[in-house]
Amino acid sequence: MSELITLTIDGREIKAAPGTSVLRAALANDIYIPHLCDHPDLKPVGVCRVCLVEIEGRKPTVSCMTPVEEGMIVHTSTEELESIRRANLELLITNHDYNCQECPMNGRCQLQEVTRFIGVDEERLAMMRKPPLDDPIDDSNPYFLRNMNKCILCGICVRTCDEIQGDGCIDFAYRGIKTKIAVLGDKPILNSTCVSCGECVARCPVGALVPKDAVEPTYEVETVCPFCGCGCGIMVGARGEKIVSSRAAPDNPANEGSLCVKGRFGLSFVNHPDRLTTPLIRKNGELVEASWEEALSLVAEKLSQYKGEQFAAIASAKCTNEDNYVIQKFTRAVMETNNIDHCARL
């Protein structure tokens, strides 16, 4: 293992692993540097220019793109830095719909956090030529909304779709003041190769990408996604007795902070009024509620009437690998047949 590098940030001597960016080294030691386009899951690109720092012997430097060096002396707050950051931030806010009270990201928005830290000059903002915020909200996707009037062009969604999901369905489009994030042909996202995984939604630092009907949970519980045998870890958010959100458990080894569309957006069935919560058996031509003991006894009685080629089983992709192992063992050892298939192949 490589030896740690020693550097000084704002008079504090800290240590970081080789290859760590100045930004990540500072944040790991509770030294805040404002940033918008950087994300720990993605390669740094340095496009927002609000994470500038002063390194002795150099000009103002983008901290997310600069690896730590032995003996480096870093200043995160100087008069020149504050002036540059404020100018860059004002240019971002000028093109931003900052109706924060009605935004689902209010209170969790990274742009709000940066703005509070840096501050803006209202008179200077009023002098800037603001383009009309008239991009229609794209609600074509059944799971999330795209509001490009709140987009700050950080590119996190583009890099997420490319680096993590490997889909590449969105990119920067047009030029100059008309630059925006769009799919091929600037069509609604439903008419693209988007697989609705929601990885971009989870990483968007502002309110440009938000889940539909987003509700803030009162608490979260870590559990396992019920949709397949991969065992992805999820954080299920609840409000009262209703599930209102789902996100990836960041440190789970099965999914490493990622989820598919089912794990992220598919848990509404839990509270659905049509969900079956008790077994049903047919009596006198009608399905009636029964106890588990009664239902299982009936199934065992019916199955005992069949053997060999008379029987076939279909396993479920929503079961765990262990459950699917048991059903194939039951089919072969008890029912004495190899007639077993799996719904993931259908």
C-alpha angles and dihedrals in degrees: 000000000000119000117256119258119236119217138156123240118183090340095310120117110223137170128225138173118260112271094029113134120240088243094054092044090053095046091048088058096047094257107136120220114176113242139162112174098045121095127172092229094055140061111262118252105172098220103136095059095205095109093069117144135179116244114192110256094021140078120254105306135202102247097202091060098042119088119216119261132198111271094007114159114208131188116195099185125043132140092257093048093050091052094049093045093049092051092049092047093049090054089054094047093048089067094040131097099230098184087132101168093069095040117107088220094058107135093014098058115121091208089059090051093050092045092052090051099044101029126210135237109241093199092054091047091052091054094054121097104246119203117226113270095222104133106132115237110255106226096161093111111083093221110039144021128233115210107178090183087075095044116117095191093241089146095223091128092049093050092044092053090048104036102033108023096028091215101113093195096144134049143153112293134191123006143265117355090354094060113131142155111263145156122243108304092008090268128151110290091244087068093059139074090270111138094197093240090147094220090130091048091053092053102038105118094206138033097280092103117032135155116258115258090007113193124186110239121228092216141359132223124199113228143139124278110253098211105086145353096270091095097221114186115235137182107223115203119209136188112195105322095330129096109232104166146017130196136168119273099241099217101039109126093213098062105008095216098318132110138184124234093270097052093045103038107012105080097092089100089075093073097028112131091224094055115122110237099170132041118264125212129183117251122172090349096307133099111241133177117266139176120263090247092054093046095047092047090053092049091049091050093050094046092051088068093065134064139171118344092007089073134065132170134204116202122211131241087215091065125086120257088253092055091049090050090054094050092051090047090050091049095050102034102033105025091035098224140106092216097123131126138168128239092225087074095055 
